[in-house]
């Protein structure tokens, strides 16, 4: 059975080489696990104070933290970054019972935790400490993973280290990565309301990309402003559908085209999205077990008809599908059983 959980293509126009590293084209389009690259401390980081320049008060306070965490939780230091002359320090740790990130403020000779994140996987990732925000405020980016099979336990968090304190600017949706795209600071999040609709697994689409751009002091939706990241995914699903046509796998074709429908709507291409949705239900009539037809016709129409119609309306929303309220969907036992039922033989094979 073919999996649609990873969509791979080459995206032209992604620029991050000026920072000394680059995200792979594959990682740009995957909306599952976080794909952060662990911070390479050998790369220049304009906002990070080199450890050799740390003030004595910070060195002493950090030594006390290392001793305490090492004794109490058997944690060992992985990376540490000091900001604003040593007044703030971000560090990640490997512990016996997981991994840990702590963001401190140096006050009266002691490091006081402002942010603490602990999970199965926690890591400082690129572009932490690099000059990526338009107002040149330093920030750290933290990958967090639960270790579970479902994508809901994975994401990236973003903390701006401003002169007056730390501000969590992580987008509200599950965020997979944050990077520079053609000079713009972009956050890629995922609308998971219909995840696992067909297959009932913890890592299966539809996952809808929510492209966000840093503007006016926050990450704001920008699907129409930056459509390439969505259009590439839609083109991949079209290729998948055509590929499955050659195998006469109707339900797989329906799955690919439903994913494409949702992507078209998210990009603001409502007329195309409506036409694709009607093609989805028509496909179910071809060479397939009538019981499966009835089940999926009902499930698809009851789940998507209303939200597709509303998301297709002319709108000022940058990401129309994600801006459209909907209950989403959680597959039950019947949906899982129907999805894994053997396909009916095409008439030419009978």
Phi, psi and omega per residue, in radians:
X1 nan 2.343 -3.056
X2 -1.433 2.489 3.120
X3 -1.826 2.423 3.103
X4 -1.830 0.262 -2.996
X5 -1.333 -0.252 3.114
X6 -2.233 2.180 3.115
X7 -2.025 2.119 -3.034
X8 -2.108 2.290 3.053
X9 -2.754 3.031 3.089
X10 -1.752 2.169 -3.141
X11 -1.803 2.104 -3.134
X12 -1.484 2.404 3.026
X13 1.823 0.001 3.114
X14 -1.404 2.170 -3.068
X15 -2.197 2.094 3.026
X16 -2.557 0.113 -3.057
X17 -1.104 -0.447 -3.139
X18 -1.122 -0.326 3.120
X19 -1.526 -0.126 3.113
X20 1.703 0.058 3.113
X21 -2.748 2.893 -3.116
X22 -2.524 2.410 3.049
X23 -1.293 2.458 -3.113
X24 -1.239 2.649 3.102
X25 -1.006 -0.614 3.121
X26 -1.053 -0.782 -3.054
X27 -1.176 -0.366 3.132
X28 -1.153 -0.506 -2.985
X29 -1.863 -0.272 -3.135
X30 -1.316 2.291 -3.113
X31 -1.981 0.345 -3.121
X32 -1.623 -1.925 3.114
X33 -1.145 2.680 3.050
X34 -1.091 2.568 -3.051
X35 -2.158 0.570 -3.136
X36 -1.154 2.560 3.057
X37 -1.680 2.160 -3.117
X38 -0.980 2.420 -3.080
X39 -1.048 2.214 3.097
X40 -1.601 1.869 -3.023
X41 -1.225 -0.132 3.095
X42 -1.437 -0.230 -3.140
X43 -1.426 2.590 3.109
X44 -1.168 2.389 3.135
X45 -2.323 1.776 -3.001
X46 -0.981 -0.526 -3.050
X47 -1.621 -0.096 -3.050
X48 -1.711 2.273 3.082
X49 -1.420 2.100 -3.134
X50 -0.974 2.487 -3.071
X51 -1.048 -0.527 3.119
X52 -1.171 -0.258 -3.141
X53 -1.862 0.076 3.138
X54 -1.049 2.411 3.032
X55 -1.141 2.672 -3.086
X56 -0.990 -0.649 -3.119
X57 -1.076 -0.650 3.117
X58 -1.247 -0.736 3.121
X59 -1.036 -0.775 -3.125
X60 -1.155 -0.774 -3.131
X61 -1.134 -0.701 -3.128
X62 -1.213 -0.617 3.061
X63 -1.053 -0.702 3.110
X64 -1.113 -0.694 3.111
X65 -1.119 -0.806 3.118
X66 -0.996 -0.764 -3.131
X67 -1.125 -0.765 -3.116
X68 -1.157 -0.862 -3.127
X69 -1.149 -0.623 3.118
X70 -1.165 -0.619 -3.114
X71 -1.404 -0.814 -3.034
X72 -1.366 -0.715 -3.012
X73 -2.120 0.088 -3.103
X74 0.914 0.848 3.132
X75 -1.735 2.500 3.055
X76 -2.101 2.459 -3.104
X77 -1.161 2.453 3.042
X78 -1.915 -1.127 3.132
X79 -2.355 2.668 3.088
X80 -2.529 2.379 3.133
X81 -2.308 2.222 3.106
X82 -1.804 2.477 -3.079
X83 -2.268 2.804 3.082
X84 0.883 0.907 3.075
X85 1.225 0.248 3.127
X86 1.760 0.106 3.127
X87 -1.352 -0.361 3.092
X88 -2.248 2.557 3.127
X89 -2.486 2.281 3.083
X90 -1.972 2.387 -3.122
X91 -2.595 2.587 2.997
X92 -2.094 2.689 -2.942
X93 -2.411 2.603 2.991
X94 -1.846 2.130 -3.088
X95 -2.108 2.914 -3.139
X96 -1.085 -0.581 -3.039
X97 -1.902 0.431 3.104
X98 2.446 -2.783 3.121
X99 -2.182 2.772 -2.909
X100 -2.460 2.443 2.982
X101 -2.188 2.338 3.091
X102 -2.364 2.345 3.066
X103 -1.975 2.081 -3.018
X104 -1.940 2.809 2.907
X105 -2.132 2.298 3.116
X106 -1.413 2.107 -3.110
X107 -2.494 2.156 3.124
X108 0.932 0.700 3.061
X109 1.393 0.111 -3.134
X110 -2.237 2.577 3.082
X111 -1.578 2.003 -3.118
X112 -1.806 2.153 -3.118
X113 -1.126 2.260 3.024
X114 -1.791 -0.626 -3.139
X115 -2.386 2.313 3.066
X116 -2.301 2.220 3.103
X117 -2.235 2.183 3.129
X118 -2.322 2.314 3.136
X119 -2.853 -3.043 3.124
X120 -1.063 -0.768 3.091
X121 -2.267 2.160 3.074
X122 -2.474 2.286 -3.098
X123 -2.682 2.480 2.951
X124 -1.278 2.191 -3.050
X125 -2.184 2.951 3.084
X126 -1.160 2.573 0.054
X127 -1.754 0.872 -3.131
X128 -0.939 2.323 3.083
X129 1.379 -0.077 3.116
X130 -1.597 2.867 -3.041
X131 -1.557 1.470 -3.043
X132 -1.978 -0.391 3.120
X133 -1.430 2.450 -3.100
X134 -0.996 -0.542 -3.123
X135 -1.611 0.152 3.021
X136 1.137 0.466 3.048
X137 -1.446 2.320 3.121
X138 -1.191 2.729 -3.132
X139 -2.684 2.781 3.014
X140 -2.148 2.603 -3.108
X141 -2.138 2.247 -2.996
X142 -2.205 2.106 3.024
X143 -1.440 2.379 3.139
X144 -2.297 2.281 3.123
X145 -2.427 2.360 -3.089
X146 -1.409 -0.339 -3.049
X147 1.505 -0.070 3.129
X148 -1.442 3.051 -3.069
X149 -1.443 -0.344 -3.117
X150 -1.579 2.515 -3.089
X151 -1.224 -0.284 -3.080
X152 -1.097 -0.323 -3.140
X153 -1.589 0.205 -3.074
X154 -2.213 2.480 3.116
X155 -3.131 3.069 3.107
X156 -2.127 2.426 3.126
X157 -2.002 2.577 -3.061
X158 -2.220 2.235 -3.131
X159 -2.215 2.072 3.032
X160 -1.477 2.320 -3.125
X161 -1.810 1.536 -3.086
X162 -1.503 2.861 -3.052
X163 -1.025 -0.602 -3.100
X164 -1.590 -0.105 -3.130
X165 2.736 -2.981 -3.070
X166 -1.804 2.398 3.121
X167 -2.197 2.173 3.073
X168 -1.395 1.999 -3.123
X169 -1.991 0.373 3.126
X170 -1.064 2.281 3.088
X171 -1.017 2.707 -3.083
X172 -1.166 -0.581 3.135
X173 -1.388 2.789 3.089
X174 -1.003 2.087 -3.030
X175 -1.808 2.269 -3.056
X176 -1.668 -0.718 3.092
X177 -2.732 2.777 3.030
X178 -2.351 2.203 -3.087
X179 -2.737 3.013 3.002
X180 -1.441 2.279 3.046
X181 -2.191 1.947 -3.092
X182 0.871 0.762 3.080
X183 1.464 -0.075 3.120
X184 -1.821 2.461 3.072
X185 -1.429 2.007 -3.010
X186 -2.098 2.393 3.015
X187 -1.934 2.259 3.056
X188 -1.803 1.976 3.077
X189 -1.967 3.073 -3.083
X190 -2.324 2.260 3.019
X191 -1.541 1.851 -3.011
X192 -1.775 0.337 -3.020
X193 -1.095 -0.476 -3.130
X194 -2.000 0.319 3.133
X195 -1.011 2.493 3.078
X196 1.244 0.295 -3.059
X197 -0.998 -0.788 -3.085
X198 -1.497 -0.762 -2.882
X199 -1.797 -0.339 3.111
X200 1.258 0.343 3.103
X201 -1.825 2.872 -3.074
X202 -1.381 -0.045 -3.059
X203 -2.295 0.461 -3.034
X204 -1.975 2.513 3.126
X205 -1.170 3.119 0.100
X206 -1.273 2.317 2.895
X207 -2.016 2.195 -3.059
X208 -1.822 2.085 -3.137
X209 -1.173 2.375 3.010
X210 -2.014 1.788 -3.139
X211 -1.477 2.185 -3.119
X212 -2.215 2.499 -3.123
X213 -2.102 2.482 3.105
X214 -1.296 1.987 3.122
X215 -2.557 2.349 3.047
X216 1.063 0.621 3.041
X217 1.457 0.252 3.123
X218 -2.787 2.836 2.995
X219 -1.397 2.155 -3.099
X220 -2.154 2.546 -3.083
X221 -0.987 2.450 -3.065
X222 -2.599 0.643 -3.104
X223 -1.097 -0.709 3.140
X224 -1.331 -0.578 -3.140
X225 -1.246 -0.568 -3.110
X226 -2.246 1.247 -2.982
X227 -1.373 -0.253 -2.991
X228 -1.037 -0.654 -3.094
X229 -1.165 -0.489 3.092
X230 -1.498 -0.752 -3.108
X231 -1.055 -0.636 3.132
X232 -1.130 -0.697 3.106
X233 -1.147 -0.750 3.135
X234 -1.075 -0.719 3.116
X235 -1.116 -0.634 3.109
X236 -1.150 -0.712 3.118
X237 -1.169 -0.589 3.056
X238 -1.102 -0.767 3.099
X239 -1.098 -0.684 3.111
X240 -1.105 -0.746 -3.135
X241 -1.091 -0.756 3.124
X242 -1.129 -0.703 3.122
X243 -1.079 -0.713 -3.141
X244 -1.258 -0.460 3.055
X245 -0.982 -0.667 -3.136
X246 -1.211 -0.334 3.120
X247 -1.746 -0.072 -3.112
X248 0.960 0.843 3.105
X249 -1.873 1.483 -2.986
X250 -1.025 -0.785 -3.066
X251 -1.189 -0.577 3.060
X252 -1.177 -0.621 3.092
X253 -1.145 -0.773 3.106
X254 -1.005 -0.765 -3.122
X255 -1.076 -0.811 -3.138
X256 -1.100 -0.742 -3.084
X257 -1.284 -0.519 3.053
X258 -1.177 -0.716 3.057
X259 -1.027 -0.756 3.131
X260 -1.112 -0.707 3.104
X261 -0.940 -0.869 -3.073
X262 -1.154 -0.622 3.120
X263 -1.185 -0.719 3.102
X264 -1.057 -0.743 3.113
X265 -1.113 -0.720 -3.133
X266 -1.121 -0.550 3.132
X267 -1.449 0.000 3.118
X268 1.497 0.277 -3.136
X269 -1.760 1.210 -2.969
X270 -1.111 -0.754 -3.113
X271 -1.086 -0.785 3.112
X272 -1.126 -0.659 -3.142
X273 -1.125 -0.729 3.097
X274 -1.090 -0.761 3.140
X275 -1.113 -0.687 3.131
X276 -1.166 -0.638 -3.131
X277 -1.159 -0.711 3.094
X278 -1.129 -0.625 3.089
X279 -1.142 -0.569 3.133
X280 -1.037 -0.897 -3.086
X281 -1.238 -0.559 3.103
X282 -1.139 -0.574 -3.116
X283 -1.097 -0.498 -3.079
X284 -1.188 -0.248 -3.104
X285 -1.432 -0.100 -2.982
X286 -1.755 2.032 2.946
X287 0.867 0.896 -3.114
X288 -2.505 2.655 -3.134
X289 -0.948 2.180 -3.111
X290 -0.956 -0.597 3.119
X291 -1.109 -0.690 3.123
X292 -1.196 -0.689 3.095
X293 -0.984 -0.905 -3.094
X294 -1.044 -0.789 -3.095
X295 -1.099 -0.885 -3.052
X296 -1.311 -0.576 3.046
X297 -1.022 -0.836 -3.138
X298 -1.112 -0.816 -3.052
X299 -1.141 -0.779 -3.111
X300 -1.176 -0.810 -3.112
X301 -1.158 -0.740 -3.106
X302 -1.203 -0.513 -3.108
X303 -1.494 -0.658 -2.918
X304 -2.010 -0.343 -3.009
X305 -0.963 -0.858 -3.068
X306 -1.192 -0.817 -3.079
X307 -1.197 -0.601 3.085
X308 -1.118 -0.783 -3.133
X309 -1.078 -0.745 -3.116
X310 -1.260 -0.686 3.141
X311 -1.209 -0.392 -3.122
X312 -1.421 -0.224 -3.132
X313 -1.169 2.585 3.055
X314 -0.955 2.330 -3.028
X315 -2.672 2.629 3.057
X316 -1.465 -0.139 -3.121
X317 -1.084 2.397 3.135
X318 -1.264 -0.573 3.110
X319 -2.203 1.428 -2.937
X320 -0.999 -0.677 -3.098
X321 -1.170 -0.815 -3.140
X322 -1.208 -0.397 3.090
X323 -1.429 -0.130 -3.123
X324 -1.631 2.063 3.131
X325 -1.075 2.426 3.095
X326 -2.804 2.655 -3.092
X327 -1.302 -0.371 -3.058
X328 1.388 -2.816 -3.068
X329 -2.735 2.449 3.025
X330 -2.233 2.020 -3.042
X331 -1.173 2.376 3.076
X332 -1.731 -2.980 -3.078
X333 -1.066 -0.732 -3.093
X334 -1.124 -0.715 3.136
X335 -1.090 -0.700 -3.139
X336 -1.173 -0.756 -3.132
X337 -1.110 -0.742 3.141
X338 -1.126 -0.659 -3.077
X339 -1.172 -0.591 -3.083
X340 -1.664 0.103 3.097
X341 -1.185 2.401 3.131
X342 -0.988 2.476 3.129
X343 -1.221 2.564 3.046
X344 -1.209 2.579 3.110
X345 -1.171 2.354 2.993
X346 -1.040 2.653 -3.058
X347 -1.047 -0.555 -3.088
X348 -1.313 -0.167 3.099
X349 -1.733 -0.143 -3.062
X350 -1.369 nan nan
